[in-house]
């Protein structure tokens, strides 16, 4: 019985992983809240550190064509949030929301909790990648 349950768990885990890997990354929105940072809202971001960094390296020039400020020398930080837009109800529960003035309407905020990637560009040309590990993401759901 335990082997059967373990087998089911392994199969479900493999199917979920395959599903997540095969989904293409969707850029939901890009915002410029200040002169030195850009915020990118995504869905289906890669799970692994290498996958996140690789996706950014492959797609930064394409995003830079649509949003030139991303590749600006003044842009020192690109922060990714994997979330959907929400409405700020003005309660303490919404204190973790980041709201954007460039989106009309009430559904213009995102949760700051799910930050899978932070890219920092330093004046000397060095780039630092800060990623959230899978264990941190798993614990957030409990």
Residue pairs with C-beta under 8 A, 6 or more apart in sequence:
17 47
20 44
20 47
21 46
21 47
23 44
24 44
25 42
25 43
25 44
25 45
25 46
25 55
25 59
26 42
26 43
26 44
27 40
27 41
27 42
27 63
28 41
28 42
28 43
28 84
28 85
29 40
29 41
29 85
29 100
29 103
30 38
30 39
30 40
30 41
30 63
30 66
30 67
30 70
31 38
31 39
31 40
31 41
31 100
31 102
31 103
32 38
32 39
32 67
32 69
32 102
33 39
33 100
35 74
35 75
36 74
36 75
36 76
36 77
37 75
37 76
37 77
37 78
37 79
38 67
38 69
38 70
38 75
38 77
38 78
38 79
39 78
39 79
39 80
39 81
39 98
39 100
40 63
40 78
40 79
40 80
40 81
41 80
41 81
41 82
41 83
41 85
41 110
42 80
42 81
42 82
42 116
43 82
43 84
44 82
45 52
45 55
45 80
45 82
45 116
45 117
46 52
46 54
46 55
47 134
48 134
49 129
49 131
49 133
52 80
52 116
52 117
52 129
52 131
53 117
53 129
53 131
56 78
56 80
56 117
56 119
56 129
60 70
60 71
61 71
63 70
64 70
64 71
69 75
70 78
75 121
76 120
76 121
76 122
77 118
77 119
77 120
77 121
78 118
78 119
78 121
79 115
79 117
79 118
79 119
80 115
80 116
80 117
80 118
80 119
81 98
81 110
81 111
81 112
81 114
81 115
81 116
82 114
82 115
82 116
83 110
83 111
83 113
83 114
84 110
85 103
85 107
85 108
85 109
85 110
86 94
86 97
86 107
86 109
86 110
86 111
87 106
87 107
87 108
87 109
88 94
88 97
88 99
88 106
88 108
88 109
94 109
96 111
96 112
96 113
97 109
97 110
97 111
97 112
98 109
98 110
98 111
98 112
99 108
99 109
100 108
100 109
100 110
101 108
113 140
114 132
114 137
114 140
115 132
116 131
116 132
116 137
117 129
117 130
117 131
117 132
118 129
118 130
118 131
119 127
119 128
119 129
119 130
120 127
120 128
120 129
120 130
121 127
122 128
